[in-house]
Amino acid sequence: MYFVVLGVLLLVMKMAEVGPAADWGWLSILWPFAAAIAWWIFADSTGYTKRKEIEKMDERVAKRRKESLEKLGMDHRGRRKKRKV
């Protein structure tokens, strides 16, 4: 994602002829897009993106379970909490 943002910024600078990017060649401006494609190919082929997606989903499930148990008055193992009299 960072490569895409950098590529868009460089492209806008080149098109608007602002800053040092106005004098750079087109290959210098477009390299972040090629790097983004290379990263996505690598991340997908190694399973990195799927692992991150599963980790996020597991965190949401754990958070939802914890909140549900707290609402039911239970601890993290699903046992009822003892009430103080």
C-alpha positions as CSV (number, residue, x, y, z in Angstrom):
1,M,0.0,0.0,0.0
2,Y,2.9,2.3,0.8
3,F,4.3,1.8,-2.6
4,V,1.0,2.7,-4.3
5,V,0.7,5.9,-2.2
6,L,4.3,6.9,-3.0
7,G,3.7,6.2,-6.7
8,V,0.6,8.3,-6.8
9,L,2.4,11.2,-5.0
10,L,5.3,11.0,-7.5
11,L,2.9,10.8,-10.4
12,V,1.0,13.8,-9.3
13,M,4.2,15.8,-8.7
14,K,5.4,14.8,-12.2
15,M,2.1,15.8,-13.9
16,A,1.9,19.1,-12.0
17,E,5.6,19.7,-12.5
18,V,6.2,20.4,-8.8
19,G,9.4,19.8,-7.0
20,P,12.3,17.6,-8.1
21,A,10.0,15.0,-9.6
22,A,9.3,17.3,-12.5
23,D,12.8,16.7,-13.8
24,W,13.0,13.0,-13.2
25,G,12.4,10.4,-15.9
26,W,9.3,8.3,-16.2
27,L,11.0,5.1,-15.0
28,S,11.9,7.0,-11.7
29,I,8.3,8.0,-11.3
30,L,6.7,4.6,-12.0
31,W,9.1,2.3,-10.0
32,P,6.8,2.3,-6.9
33,F,4.0,0.7,-8.9
34,A,6.3,-2.1,-10.1
35,A,7.5,-2.6,-6.5
36,A,3.8,-2.8,-5.3
37,I,3.1,-5.4,-7.9
38,A,6.2,-7.4,-6.9
39,W,5.2,-7.2,-3.2
40,W,1.6,-8.3,-3.9
41,I,2.9,-11.3,-5.9
42,F,5.3,-12.2,-3.1
43,A,2.8,-11.8,-0.3
44,D,0.1,-13.8,-2.1
45,S,2.5,-16.6,-3.0
46,T,3.8,-17.0,0.5
47,G,0.4,-16.8,2.2
48,Y,1.3,-13.6,4.1
49,T,-2.0,-11.8,3.2
50,K,-4.1,-14.8,4.2
51,R,-2.3,-15.2,7.5
52,K,-2.9,-11.5,8.3
53,E,-6.6,-11.8,7.4
54,I,-7.0,-14.8,9.7
55,E,-5.2,-13.1,12.5
56,K,-7.6,-10.1,12.3
57,M,-10.6,-12.4,12.2
58,D,-9.3,-14.4,15.3
59,E,-8.8,-11.1,17.2
60,R,-12.3,-10.0,16.4
61,V,-13.7,-13.4,17.6
62,A,-11.7,-13.3,20.8
63,K,-12.8,-9.7,21.5
64,R,-16.4,-10.6,20.9
65,R,-16.2,-13.7,23.1
66,K,-14.6,-11.8,25.9
67,E,-17.3,-9.1,25.8
68,S,-20.0,-11.7,25.7
69,L,-18.5,-13.5,28.8
70,E,-18.2,-10.3,30.7
71,K,-21.9,-9.5,30.0
72,L,-22.8,-12.9,31.3
73,G,-20.7,-12.4,34.4
74,M,-18.1,-15.1,33.6
75,D,-14.3,-15.1,33.5
76,H,-12.2,-15.9,30.5
77,R,-12.6,-19.6,30.9
78,G,-16.4,-19.5,31.0
79,R,-16.8,-20.0,34.7
80,R,-19.2,-17.9,36.7
81,K,-17.6,-15.2,38.8
82,K,-18.2,-15.3,42.5
83,R,-20.3,-12.5,43.8
84,K,-19.2,-10.6,46.8
85,V,-21.9,-10.4,49.4
